[in-house]
Amino acid sequence: MRRKIINVFAKQNYNCFACSPFNAIGLQMHFWETDEGVESEWTPKNLYEGYPGVIHGGIQSTLLDEIAAWTVYIKAHTSGVTSRLNVRYKKPVLSDQHHITLKGKIREVEHSLCFIETQLLDQNGVICAEAEAVYFIYPPEKAIKMNWYPEDYSSFFEK
């Protein structure tokens, strides 16, 4: 299964650096649900380089953190905030690629903590970076009340 996720937060004043379609300098990520978790394909640009031809490590960690957040939304059915992000950089992420793929899946939920495994793969499917993200997750009622999660889970998907 692979189905497109609708960014239910993308309203006029939504300016998330990672996923808002309105942030001109942002990453403008899009997401899909899979059987195992959540995926995103993103096209690198030289605008996000550190060394010439290589995507900055801070941008890579932002991509990994954001795929973790959307994994919490879709697979844990709530919202949360990053408690910890442990990134392991394995290979340079080159900026001249057609796309990179990000993957997130929940390893475990323990009380109010959600442990997510994330990967950043180059256009050939080689893992360039991976991270364990730990999110502090909210009870769904609180997430909805704070407007950090929709009242209707099905609004994430086309009908």
Secondary structure, 3 states (H helix, E strand, C coil): CEEEECCCCCCCCCCCCCCCCCCCCCCCCCEEEECCCEEEEECCCHHHECCCCEECHHHHHHHHHHHHHHHHHHHHCCCEEEEEEEEEECCCCECCCCCEEEEEEEEEEECCEEEEEEEEECCCCCEEEEEEEEEEECCHHHHHHCCCCCCCHHHHCCC
